[in-house]
């Protein structure tokens, strides 16, 4: 069973990587890109169990290890 | 209009970050996590246009700047 944890910076938190990509796109001639925000994705392969238990475990892992709750938010998607 | 570009390592490519997270989970007492694979996500805010054009642009940007096609694959999701 897979749990996909997507970690994004909270709105308003500076994203230097995103700004750098945005500037690079400008100098590569791409117009019309207003903003780039970067984030991380983690694909956890977990032992099978019921979806609710897997989701709860992935959320706990995201809280404790994968995301910094001060500046980041996360979403968890469970795939059977 | 938003385009979400998700960049993942190709299967078989070593993922030291994922291995480190997996080991850390082991020492934190989490059992049942078989594998962790890490990736990146980029949220591009683009000028409005038709979905196909926005998708094509995001794919071109992913190809040229966001992903390394030798070791990574990407998916593009367009949100109106």
Backbone of each chain as nested JSON, in Angstrom:
{
  "chains": [
    {"id": "A", "residues": [
      {"number": 1, "name": "UNK", "atoms": {"N": [0.835, -1.191, 0.0], "CA": [0.0, 0.0, 0.0], "C": [0.879, 1.253, 0.0]}},
      {"number": 2, "name": "UNK", "atoms": {"N": [0.503, 2.234, -0.781], "CA": [1.34, 3.425, -0.882], "C": [0.666, 4.641, -0.277]}},
      {"number": 3, "name": "UNK", "atoms": {"N": [1.452, 5.452, 0.397], "CA": [0.971, 6.747, 0.877], "C": [1.862, 7.816, 0.258]}},
      {"number": 4, "name": "UNK", "atoms": {"N": [1.218, 8.766, -0.413], "CA": [1.955, 9.861, -1.036], "C": [1.831, 11.079, -0.136]}},
      {"number": 5, "name": "UNK", "atoms": {"N": [2.932, 11.538, 0.402], "CA": [2.921, 12.731, 1.26], "C": [3.488, 13.89, 0.444]}},
      {"number": 6, "name": "UNK", "atoms": {"N": [2.686, 14.929, 0.263], "CA": [3.133, 16.111, -0.47], "C": [3.34, 17.245, 0.528]}},
      {"number": 7, "name": "UNK", "atoms": {"N": [4.531, 17.779, 0.549], "CA": [4.876, 18.833, 1.503], "C": [5.085, 20.129, 0.729]}},
      {"number": 8, "name": "UNK", "atoms": {"N": [4.338, 21.154, 1.121], "CA": [4.454, 22.452, 0.453], "C": [4.775, 23.531, 1.489]}},
      {"number": 9, "name": "UNK", "atoms": {"N": [5.417, 24.583, 1.068], "CA": [5.613, 25.729, 1.949], "C": [4.279, 26.419, 2.159]}},
      {"number": 10, "name": "UNK", "atoms": {"N": [4.06, 26.929, 3.386], "CA": [2.833, 27.68, 3.633], "C": [2.823, 28.941, 2.778]}},
      {"number": 11, "name": "UNK", "atoms": {"N": [1.626, 29.428, 2.427], "CA": [1.569, 30.672, 1.662], "C": [2.262, 31.782, 2.462]}},
      {"number": 12, "name": "UNK", "atoms": {"N": [3.025, 32.6, 1.795], "CA": [3.698, 33.704, 2.471], "C": [5.122, 33.375, 2.881]}},
      {"number": 13, "name": "UNK", "atoms": {"N": [5.439, 32.087, 2.962], "CA": [6.816, 31.71, 3.305], "C": [7.681, 31.856, 2.057]}},
      {"number": 14, "name": "UNK", "atoms": {"N": [8.813, 32.55, 2.208], "CA": [9.703, 32.77, 1.071], "C": [10.187, 31.447, 0.479]}},
      {"number": 15, "name": "UNK", "atoms": {"N": [10.242, 31.385, -0.845], "CA": [10.652, 30.166, -1.531], "C": [11.784, 30.511, -2.506]}},
      {"number": 16, "name": "UNK", "atoms": {"N": [13.025, 30.544, -2.02], "CA": [14.151, 30.955, -2.87], "C": [14.312, 30.064, -4.1]}},
      {"number": 17, "name": "UNK", "atoms": {"N": [14.048, 28.758, -3.942], "CA": [14.179, 27.852, -5.09], "C": [13.173, 28.219, -6.173]}},
      {"number": 18, "name": "UNK", "atoms": {"N": [11.931, 28.488, -5.73], "CA": [10.894, 28.882, -6.682], "C": [11.227, 30.181, -7.385]}},
      {"number": 19, "name": "UNK", "atoms": {"N": [11.77, 31.151, -6.628], "CA": [12.124, 32.445, -7.221], "C": [13.246, 32.256, -8.241]}},
      {"number": 20, "name": "UNK", "atoms": {"N": [14.209, 31.412, -7.9], "CA": [15.332, 31.157, -8.815], "C": [14.838, 30.527, -10.114]}},
      {"number": 21, "name": "UNK", "atoms": {"N": [13.929, 29.555, -10.001], "CA": [13.376, 28.912, -11.198], "C": [12.614, 29.93, -12.036]}},
      {"number": 22, "name": "UNK", "atoms": {"N": [11.834, 30.767, -11.34], "CA": [11.051, 31.786, -12.032], "C": [11.972, 32.736, -12.811]}},
      {"number": 23, "name": "UNK", "atoms": {"N": [13.06, 33.162, -12.167], "CA": [14.012, 34.051, -12.836], "C": [14.691, 33.343, -14.007]}},
      {"number": 24, "name": "UNK", "atoms": {"N": [15.028, 32.071, -13.812], "CA": [15.673, 31.311, -14.889], "C": [14.744, 31.215, -16.09]}},
      {"number": 25, "name": "UNK", "atoms": {"N": [13.454, 30.97, -15.82], "CA": [12.486, 30.878, -16.919], "C": [12.422, 32.189, -17.676]}},
      {"number": 26, "name": "UNK", "atoms": {"N": [12.478, 33.304, -16.921], "CA": [12.474, 34.621, -17.562], "C": [13.656, 34.771, -18.508]}},
      {"number": 27, "name": "UNK", "atoms": {"N": [14.837, 34.373, -18.032], "CA": [16.014, 34.552, -18.892], "C": [16.073, 33.513, -20.009]}},
      {"number": 28, "name": "UNK", "atoms": {"N": [15.286, 32.432, -19.891], "CA": [15.205, 31.461, -20.99], "C": [14.153, 31.866, -22.015]}},
      {"number": 29, "name": "UNK", "atoms": {"N": [13.47, 32.963, -21.773], "CA": [12.52, 33.477, -22.748], "C": [11.079, 33.046, -22.531]}},
      {"number": 30, "name": "UNK", "atoms": {"N": [10.806, 32.394, -21.401], "CA": [9.416, 32.015, -21.13], "C": [8.7, 33.175, -20.453]}},
      {"number": 31, "name": "UNK", "atoms": {"N": [7.702, 33.699, -21.114], "CA": [6.895, 34.734, -20.471], "C": [5.597, 34.08, -19.989]}},
      {"number": 32, "name": "UNK", "atoms": {"N": [4.871, 34.798, -19.165], "CA": [3.564, 34.291, -18.739], "C": [3.634, 33.346, -17.561]}},
      {"number": 33, "name": "UNK", "atoms": {"N": [4.829, 33.175, -16.958], "CA": [4.909, 32.381, -15.734], "C": [4.958, 33.367, -14.569]}},
      {"number": 34, "name": "UNK", "atoms": {"N": [3.869, 33.429, -13.826], "CA": [3.753, 34.451, -12.796], "C": [4.47, 34.061, -11.518]}},
      {"number": 35, "name": "UNK", "atoms": {"N": [4.413, 32.787, -11.15], "CA": [5.021, 32.377, -9.902], "C": [5.369, 30.895, -9.966]}},
      {"number": 36, "name": "UNK", "atoms": {"N": [6.429, 30.514, -9.28], "CA": [6.778, 29.103, -9.139], "C": [6.963, 28.837, -7.641]}},
      {"number": 37, "name": "UNK", "atoms": {"N": [6.272, 27.817, -7.144], "CA": [6.454, 27.407, -5.748], "C": [6.957, 25.964, -5.769]}},
      {"number": 38, "name": "UNK", "atoms": {"N": [7.946, 25.697, -4.96], "CA": [8.495, 24.345, -4.938], "C": [8.05, 23.593, -3.699]}},
      {"number": 39, "name": "UNK", "atoms": {"N": [8.079, 22.298, -3.777], "CA": [7.703, 21.461, -2.648], "C": [8.34, 20.098, -2.785]}},
      {"number": 40, "name": "UNK", "atoms": {"N": [8.005, 19.218, -1.867], "CA": [8.602, 17.884, -1.867], "C": [7.497, 16.836, -1.855]}},
      {"number": 41, "name": "UNK", "atoms": {"N": [7.815, 15.699, -2.415], "CA": [6.854, 14.604, -2.407], "C": [7.578, 13.344, -1.928]}},
      {"number": 42, "name": "UNK", "atoms": {"N": [6.911, 12.595, -1.054], "CA": [7.495, 11.365, -0.54], "C": [6.504, 10.235, -0.777]}},
      {"number": 43, "name": "UNK", "atoms": {"N": [7.002, 9.154, -1.358], "CA": [6.161, 7.996, -1.649], "C": [6.54, 6.909, -0.656]}},
      {"number": 44, "name": "UNK", "atoms": {"N": [5.681, 6.655, 0.315], "CA": [5.959, 5.643, 1.324], "C": [5.292, 4.335, 0.91]}},
      {"number": 45, "name": "UNK", "atoms": {"N": [6.054, 3.266, 0.88], "CA": [5.481, 1.943, 0.664], "C": [5.314, 1.295, 2.032]}},
      {"number": 46, "name": "UNK", "atoms": {"N": [4.065, 1.066, 2.401], "CA": [3.761, 0.568, 3.75], "C": [3.145, -0.818, 3.671]}},
      {"number": 47, "name": "UNK", "atoms": {"N": [3.291, -1.556, 4.756], "CA": [2.627, -2.854, 4.834], "C": [1.126, -2.657, 4.668]}},
      {"number": 48, "name": "UNK", "atoms": {"N": [0.468, -3.616, 4.053], "CA": [-0.975, -3.488, 3.845], "C": [-1.722, -3.396, 5.17]}},
      {"number": 49, "name": "UNK", "atoms": {"N": [-2.813, -2.696, 5.13], "CA": [-3.631, -2.534, 6.319], "C": [-4.865, -1.794, 5.874]}},
      {"number": 50, "name": "UNK", "atoms": {"N": [-5.721, -1.387, 6.788], "CA": [-6.874, -0.642, 6.293], "C": [-6.458, 0.795, 6.024]}},
      {"number": 51, "name": "UNK", "atoms": {"N": [-7.177, 1.401, 5.085], "CA": [-6.793, 2.715, 4.562], "C": [-6.677, 3.745, 5.687]}},
      {"number": 52, "name": "UNK", "atoms": {"N": [-7.584, 3.706, 6.637], "CA": [-7.576, 4.702, 7.714], "C": [-6.312, 4.576, 8.561]}},
      {"number": 53, "name": "UNK", "atoms": {"N": [-5.899, 3.334, 8.843], "CA": [-4.705, 3.132, 9.666], "C": [-3.457, 3.593, 8.919]}},
      {"number": 54, "name": "UNK", "atoms": {"N": [-3.395, 3.274, 7.62], "CA": [-2.236, 3.682, 6.817], "C": [-2.172, 5.207, 6.737]}},
      {"number": 55, "name": "UNK", "atoms": {"N": [-3.346, 5.824, 6.56], "CA": [-3.384, 7.284, 6.489], "C": [-2.901, 7.904, 7.807]}},
      {"number": 56, "name": "UNK", "atoms": {"N": [-3.371, 7.348, 8.914], "CA": [-2.994, 7.885, 10.227], "C": [-1.482, 7.764, 10.448]}},
      {"number": 57, "name": "UNK", "atoms": {"N": [-0.935, 6.618, 10.044], "CA": [0.503, 6.409, 10.203], "C": [1.3, 7.388, 9.337]}},
      {"number": 58, "name": "UNK", "atoms": {"N": [0.867, 7.556, 8.083], "CA": [1.576, 8.465, 7.184], "C": [1.492, 9.903, 7.693]}},
      {"number": 59, "name": "UNK", "atoms": {"N": [0.344, 10.269, 8.265], "CA": [0.203, 11.636, 8.795], "C": [1.127, 11.846, 9.991]}},
      {"number": 60, "name": "UNK", "atoms": {"N": [1.249, 10.815, 10.823], "CA": [2.136, 10.92, 11.984], "C": [3.593, 11.063, 11.522]}},
      {"number": 61, "name": "UNK", "atoms": {"N": [3.965, 10.269, 10.508], "CA": [5.33, 10.336, 9.972], "C": [5.592, 11.714, 9.363]}},
      {"number": 62, "name": "UNK", "atoms": {"N": [4.594, 12.238, 8.627], "CA": [4.749, 13.56, 8.021], "C": [4.939, 14.616, 9.095]}},
      {"number": 63, "name": "UNK", "atoms": {"N": [4.139, 14.532, 10.154], "CA": [4.204, 15.482, 11.261], "C": [5.556, 15.454, 11.953]}},
      {"number": 64, "name": "UNK", "atoms": {"N": [6.041, 14.238, 12.181], "CA": [7.245, 14.1, 12.998], "C": [8.533, 14.229, 12.207]}},
      {"number": 65, "name": "UNK", "atoms": {"N": [8.503, 13.847, 10.925], "CA": [9.783, 13.759, 10.206], "C": [9.807, 14.502, 8.875]}},
      {"number": 66, "name": "UNK", "atoms": {"N": [8.733, 14.417, 8.108], "CA": [8.83, 14.876, 6.716], "C": [8.563, 16.367, 6.538]}},
      {"number": 67, "name": "UNK", "atoms": {"N": [7.71, 16.922, 7.396], "CA": [7.356, 18.338, 7.238], "C": [7.754, 19.119, 8.478]}},
      {"number": 68, "name": "UNK", "atoms": {"N": [8.073, 20.371, 8.268], "CA": [8.299, 21.292, 9.382], "C": [7.017, 22.094, 9.566]}},
      {"number": 69, "name": "UNK", "atoms": {"N": [6.229, 21.764, 10.584], "CA": [4.891, 22.374, 10.691], "C": [4.899, 23.891, 10.886]}},
      {"number": 70, "name": "UNK", "atoms": {"N": [6.059, 24.456, 11.202], "CA": [6.132, 25.919, 11.352], "C": [5.983, 26.605, 9.996]}},
      {"number": 71, "name": "UNK", "atoms": {"N": [6.613, 26.039, 8.981], "CA": [6.615, 26.722, 7.681], "C": [5.99, 25.894, 6.561]}},
      {"number": 72, "name": "UNK", "atoms": {"N": [5.632, 24.647, 6.852], "CA": [5.138, 23.783, 5.774], "C": [3.782, 23.161, 6.11]}},
      {"number": 73, "name": "UNK", "atoms": {"N": [3.049, 22.849, 5.072], "CA": [1.825, 22.053, 5.222], "C": [2.002, 20.778, 4.409]}},
      {"number": 74, "name": "UNK", "atoms": {"N": [1.192, 19.773, 4.711], "CA": [1.31, 18.548, 3.93], "C": [-0.07, 17.979, 3.656]}},
      {"number": 75, "name": "UNK", "atoms": {"N": [-0.137, 17.183, 2.603], "CA": [-1.349, 16.411, 2.332], "C": [-0.927, 14.953, 2.176]}},
      {"number": 76, "name": "UNK", "atoms": {"N": [-1.836, 14.055, 2.548], "CA": [-1.557, 12.621, 2.435], "C": [-2.603, 11.988, 1.53]}},
      {"number": 77, "name": "UNK", "atoms": {"N": [-2.134, 11.219, 0.574], "CA": [-3.057, 10.497, -0.313], "C": [-2.68, 9.013, -0.242]}},
      {"number": 78, "name": "UNK", "atoms": {"N": [-3.663, 8.181, 0.08], "CA": [-3.393, 6.748, 0.199], "C": [-3.846, 6.033, -1.061]}},
      {"number": 79, "name": "UNK", "atoms": {"N": [-2.947, 5.249, -1.631], "CA": [-3.271, 4.47, -2.836], "C": [-3.262, 2.991, -2.481]}},
      {"number": 80, "name": "UNK", "atoms": {"N": [-4.337, 2.29, -2.768], "CA": [-4.375, 0.876, -2.401], "C": [-3.383, 0.045, -3.245]}}
    ]},
    {"id": "B", "residues": [
      {"number": 1, "name": "UNK", "atoms": {"N": [-4.085, 30.21, -13.955], "CA": [-4.119, 28.77, -14.206], "C": [-2.862, 28.113, -13.621]}},
      {"number": 2, "name": "UNK", "atoms": {"N": [-3.06, 26.992, -12.977], "CA": [-1.911, 26.354, -12.344], "C": [-1.529, 25.048, -13.034]}},
      {"number": 3, "name": "UNK", "atoms": {"N": [-0.231, 24.816, -13.11], "CA": [0.277, 23.528, -13.587], "C": [1.145, 22.949, -12.478]}},
      {"number": 4, "name": "UNK", "atoms": {"N": [0.816, 21.729, -12.082], "CA": [1.584, 21.056, -11.048], "C": [2.509, 20.053, -11.725]}},
      {"number": 5, "name": "UNK", "atoms": {"N": [3.802, 20.278, -11.604], "CA": [4.781, 19.361, -12.185], "C": [5.37, 18.523, -11.051]}},
      {"number": 6, "name": "UNK", "atoms": {"N": [5.192, 17.205, -11.138], "CA": [5.742, 16.303, -10.129], "C": [6.918, 15.553, -10.742]}},
      {"number": 7, "name": "UNK", "atoms": {"N": [8.068, 15.689, -10.121], "CA": [9.29, 15.071, -10.637], "C": [9.705, 13.948, -9.696]}},
      {"number": 8, "name": "UNK", "atoms": {"N": [9.832, 12.756, -10.247], "CA": [10.236, 11.599, -9.435], "C": [11.481, 10.969, -10.051]}},
      {"number": 9, "name": "UNK", "atoms": {"N": [12.268, 10.309, -9.226], "CA": [13.394, 9.537, -9.754], "C": [12.853, 8.318, -10.494]}},
      {"number": 10, "name": "UNK", "atoms": {"N": [13.52, 7.93, -11.577], "CA": [13.115, 6.721, -12.286], "C": [13.306, 5.513, -11.381]}},
      {"number": 11, "name": "UNK", "atoms": {"N": [12.503, 4.462, -11.573], "CA": [12.703, 3.255, -10.773], "C": [14.131, 2.736, -10.986]}},
      {"number": 12, "name": "UNK", "atoms": {"N": [14.77, 2.316, -9.918], "CA": [16.12, 1.783, -10.041], "C": [17.206, 2.801, -9.754]}},
      {"number": 13, "name": "UNK", "atoms": {"N": [16.854, 4.093, -9.859], "CA": [17.845, 5.126, -9.545], "C": [17.954, 5.25, -8.022]}},
      {"number": 14, "name": "UNK", "atoms": {"N": [19.173, 5.236, -7.527], "CA": [19.386, 5.321, -6.081], "C": [18.817, 6.618, -5.518]}},
      {"number": 15, "name": "UNK", "atoms": {"N": [18.196, 6.518, -4.352], "CA": [17.571, 7.684, -3.725], "C": [18.094, 7.801, -2.28]}},
      {"number": 16, "name": "UNK", "atoms": {"N": [19.254, 8.439, -2.112], "CA": [19.862, 8.507, -0.779], "C": [18.956, 9.191, 0.245]}},
      {"number": 17, "name": "UNK", "atoms": {"N": [18.22, 10.217, -0.189], "CA": [17.319, 10.912, 0.741], "C": [16.243, 9.957, 1.251]}},
      {"number": 18, "name": "UNK", "atoms": {"N": [15.682, 9.179, 0.318], "CA": [14.654, 8.217, 0.703], "C": [15.2, 7.155, 1.648]}},
      {"number": 19, "name": "UNK", "atoms": {"N": [16.409, 6.673, 1.374], "CA": [17.017, 5.651, 2.222], "C": [17.259, 6.221, 3.624]}},
      {"number": 20, "name": "UNK", "atoms": {"N": [17.724, 7.459, 3.674], "CA": [17.978, 8.098, 4.968], "C": [16.693, 8.231, 5.775]}},
      {"number": 21, "name": "UNK", "atoms": {"N": [15.614, 8.653, 5.104], "CA": [14.325, 8.782, 5.79], "C": [13.862, 7.417, 6.287]}},
      {"number": 22, "name": "UNK", "atoms": {"N": [14.019, 6.412, 5.432], "CA": [13.607, 5.068, 5.793], "C": [14.375, 4.588, 7.03]}},
      {"number": 23, "name": "UNK", "atoms": {"N": [15.691, 4.809, 7.056], "CA": [16.491, 4.422, 8.213], "C": [16.073, 5.196, 9.456]}},
      {"number": 24, "name": "UNK", "atoms": {"N": [15.816, 6.493, 9.28], "CA": [15.406, 7.316, 10.419], "C": [14.094, 6.798, 10.997]}},
      {"number": 25, "name": "UNK", "atoms": {"N": [13.155, 6.412, 10.124], "CA": [11.876, 5.878, 10.6], "C": [12.099, 4.603, 11.403]}},
      {"number": 26, "name": "UNK", "atoms": {"N": [13.032, 3.773, 10.93], "CA": [13.362, 2.552, 11.664], "C": [13.85, 2.872, 13.067]}},
      {"number": 27, "name": "UNK", "atoms": {"N": [14.757, 3.854, 13.165], "CA": [15.294, 4.145, 14.495], "C": [14.306, 4.929, 15.354]}},
      {"number": 28, "name": "UNK", "atoms": {"N": [13.258, 5.491, 14.73], "CA": [12.204, 6.153, 15.515], "C": [11.147, 5.143, 15.973]}},
      {"number": 29, "name": "UNK", "atoms": {"N": [11.294, 3.9, 15.56], "CA": [10.376, 2.872, 16.029], "C": [9.217, 2.571, 15.103]}},
      {"number": 30, "name": "UNK", "atoms": {"N": [9.238, 3.151, 13.877], "CA": [8.154, 2.846, 12.932], "C": [8.51, 1.587, 12.163]}},
      {"number": 31, "name": "UNK", "atoms": {"N": [7.713, 0.562, 12.33], "CA": [7.939, -0.634, 11.529], "C": [6.906, -0.643, 10.404]}},
      {"number": 32, "name": "UNK", "atoms": {"N": [7.113, -1.504, 9.448], "CA": [6.121, -1.636, 8.376], "C": [6.283, -0.632, 7.26]}},
      {"number": 33, "name": "UNK", "atoms": {"N": [7.365, 0.176, 7.274], "CA": [7.628, 1.066, 6.144], "C": [8.694, 0.391, 5.299]}},
      {"number": 34, "name": "UNK", "atoms": {"N": [8.288, -0.086, 4.114], "CA": [9.201, -0.892, 3.316], "C": [10.154, -0.035, 2.497]}},
      {"number": 35, "name": "UNK", "atoms": {"N": [9.643, 1.092, 1.987], "CA": [10.493, 1.912, 1.134], "C": [10.003, 3.35, 1.156]}},
      {"number": 36, "name": "UNK", "atoms": {"N": [10.928, 4.274, 1.027], "CA": [10.571, 5.687, 0.881], "C": [11.293, 6.202, -0.353]}},
      {"number": 37, "name": "UNK", "atoms": {"N": [10.524, 6.823, -1.264], "CA": [11.13, 7.45, -2.444], "C": [10.786, 8.925, -2.385]}},
      {"number": 38, "name": "UNK", "atoms": {"N": [11.773, 9.764, -2.648], "CA": [11.532, 11.201, -2.576], "C": [11.429, 11.791, -3.977]}},
      {"number": 39, "name": "UNK", "atoms": {"N": [10.788, 12.919, -4.063], "CA": [10.643, 13.616, -5.333], "C": [10.384, 15.082, -5.096]}},
      {"number": 40, "name": "UNK", "atoms": {"N": [10.163, 15.804, -6.175], "CA": [9.94, 17.239, -6.066], "C": [8.632, 17.606, -6.745]}},
      {"number": 41, "name": "UNK", "atoms": {"N": [8.053, 18.686, -6.252], "CA": [6.816, 19.161, -6.877], "C": [6.958, 20.661, -7.113]}},
      {"number": 42, "name": "UNK", "atoms": {"N": [6.513, 21.1, -8.291], "CA": [6.6, 22.513, -8.633], "C": [5.216, 22.982, -9.052]}},
      {"number": 43, "name": "UNK", "atoms": {"N": [4.781, 24.062, -8.452], "CA": [3.471, 24.625, -8.756], "C": [3.698, 25.889, -9.574]}},
      {"number": 44, "name": "UNK", "atoms": {"N": [3.399, 25.811, -10.862], "CA": [3.596, 26.968, -11.736], "C": [2.287, 27.717, -11.881]}},
      {"number": 45, "name": "UNK", "atoms": {"N": [2.304, 29.01, -11.617], "CA": [1.138, 29.839, -11.889], "C": [1.362, 30.512, -13.234]}},
      {"number": 46, "name": "UNK", "atoms": {"N": [0.516, 30.152, -14.19], "CA": [0.699, 30.619, -15.562], "C": [-0.464, 31.506, -15.987]}},
      {"number": 47, "name": "UNK", "atoms": {"N": [-0.2, 32.363, -16.955], "CA": [-1.28, 33.161, -17.517], "C": [-2.357, 32.235, -18.078]}},
      {"number": 48, "name": "UNK", "atoms": {"N": [-3.593, 32.676, -17.992], "CA": [-4.687, 31.835, -18.481], "C": [-4.562, 31.571, -19.975]}},
      {"number": 49, "name": "UNK", "atoms": {"N": [-5.038, 30.444, -20.366], "CA": [-4.999, 30.046, -21.767], "C": [-5.753, 28.753, -21.861]}},
      {"number": 50, "name": "UNK", "atoms": {"N": [-5.735, 28.128, -23.022], "CA": [-6.459, 26.863, -23.032], "C": [-5.584, 25.786, -22.408]}},
      {"number": 51, "name": "UNK", "atoms": {"N": [-6.265, 24.772, -21.86], "CA": [-5.604, 23.755, -21.043], "C": [-4.473, 23.08, -21.818]}},
      {"number": 52, "name": "UNK", "atoms": {"N": [-4.709, 22.796, -23.097], "CA": [-3.708, 22.088, -23.885], "C": [-2.435, 22.923, -24.027]}},
      {"number": 53, "name": "UNK", "atoms": {"N": [-2.605, 24.229, -24.247], "CA": [-1.433, 25.092, -24.414], "C": [-0.654, 25.203, -23.11]}},
      {"number": 54, "name": "UNK", "atoms": {"N": [-1.381, 25.333, -21.993], "CA": [-0.724, 25.438, -20.686], "C": [0.027, 24.139, -20.386]}},
      {"number": 55, "name": "UNK", "atoms": {"N": [-0.619, 23.013, -20.697], "CA": [0.038, 21.721, -20.464], "C": [1.319, 21.596, -21.292]}},
      {"number": 56, "name": "UNK", "atoms": {"N": [1.228, 21.994, -22.567], "CA": [2.395, 21.893, -23.454], "C": [3.537, 22.753, -22.927]}},
      {"number": 57, "name": "UNK", "atoms": {"N": [3.187, 23.948, -22.466], "CA": [4.214, 24.855, -21.954], "C": [4.863, 24.268, -20.695]}},
      {"number": 58, "name": "UNK", "atoms": {"N": [4.031, 23.754, -19.793], "CA": [4.558, 23.188, -18.549], "C": [5.442, 21.98, -18.831]}},
      {"number": 59, "name": "UNK", "atoms": {"N": [5.044, 21.177, -19.834], "CA": [5.868, 20.003, -20.173], "C": [7.217, 20.427, -20.74]}},
      {"number": 60, "name": "UNK", "atoms": {"N": [7.188, 21.487, -21.542], "CA": [8.447, 21.983, -22.111], "C": [9.363, 22.495, -20.999]}},
      {"number": 61, "name": "UNK", "atoms": {"N": [8.763, 23.223, -20.041], "CA": [9.54, 23.765, -18.912], "C": [10.103, 22.61, -18.068]}},
      {"number": 62, "name": "UNK", "atoms": {"N": [9.289, 21.582, -17.86], "CA": [9.748, 20.432, -17.07], "C": [10.919, 19.75, -17.765]}},
      {"number": 63, "name": "UNK", "atoms": {"N": [10.788, 19.591, -19.086], "CA": [11.842, 18.953, -19.874], "C": [13.146, 19.728, -19.822]}},
      {"number": 64, "name": "UNK", "atoms": {"N": [13.035, 21.04, -19.951], "CA": [14.241, 21.847, -20.111], "C": [14.867, 22.25, -18.792]}},
      {"number": 65, "name": "UNK", "atoms": {"N": [14.038, 22.402, -17.747], "CA": [14.584, 23.003, -16.52], "C": [14.322, 22.197, -15.255]}},
      {"number": 66, "name": "UNK", "atoms": {"N": [13.129, 21.645, -15.113], "CA": [12.755, 21.1, -13.801], "C": [13.199, 19.665, -13.582]}},
      {"number": 67, "name": "UNK", "atoms": {"N": [13.246, 18.882, -14.646], "CA": [13.599, 17.47, -14.483], "C": [14.865, 17.156, -15.269]}},
      {"number": 68, "name": "UNK", "atoms": {"N": [15.601, 16.203, -14.778], "CA": [16.749, 15.669, -15.5], "C": [16.288, 14.371, -16.166]}},
      {"number": 69, "name": "UNK", "atoms": {"N": [16.052, 14.415, -17.477], "CA": [15.416, 13.259, -18.14], "C": [16.251, 11.981, -18.077]}},
      {"number": 70, "name": "UNK", "atoms": {"N": [17.529, 12.088, -17.727], "CA": [18.363, 10.884, -17.635], "C": [17.938, 10.035, -16.434]}},
      {"number": 71, "name": "UNK", "atoms": {"N": [17.639, 10.698, -15.321], "CA": [17.348, 9.936, -14.098], "C": [15.95, 10.194, -13.546]}},
      {"number": 72, "name": "UNK", "atoms": {"N": [15.218, 11.145, -14.129], "CA": [13.918, 11.504, -13.554], "C": [12.799, 11.427, -14.58]}},
      {"number": 73, "name": "UNK", "atoms": {"N": [11.596, 11.186, -14.073], "CA": [10.406, 11.301, -14.908], "C": [9.524, 12.385, -14.283]}},
      {"number": 74, "name": "UNK", "atoms": {"N": [8.592, 12.9, -15.067], "CA": [7.702, 13.916, -14.509], "C": [6.284, 13.704, -15.011]}},
      {"number": 75, "name": "UNK", "atoms": {"N": [5.343, 14.219, -14.229], "CA": [3.956, 14.259, -14.677], "C": [3.475, 15.695, -14.53]}},
      {"number": 76, "name": "UNK", "atoms": {"N": [2.559, 16.087, -15.405], "CA": [2.015, 17.443, -15.371], "C": [0.515, 17.361, -15.169]}},
      {"number": 77, "name": "UNK", "atoms": {"N": [0.015, 18.116, -14.214], "CA": [-1.425, 18.187, -13.986], "C": [-1.838, 19.651, -14.072]}},
      {"number": 78, "name": "UNK", "atoms": {"N": [-2.806, 19.944, -14.917], "CA": [-3.241, 21.333, -15.084], "C": [-4.524, 21.562, -14.304]}},
      {"number": 79, "name": "UNK", "atoms": {"N": [-4.517, 22.594, -13.488], "CA": [-5.707, 22.944, -12.701], "C": [-6.242, 24.269, -13.2]}},
      {"number": 80, "name": "UNK", "atoms": {"N": [-7.514, 24.346, -13.544], "CA": [-8.066, 25.594, -14.056], "C": [-8.152, 26.674, -12.952]}}
    ]}
  ]
}
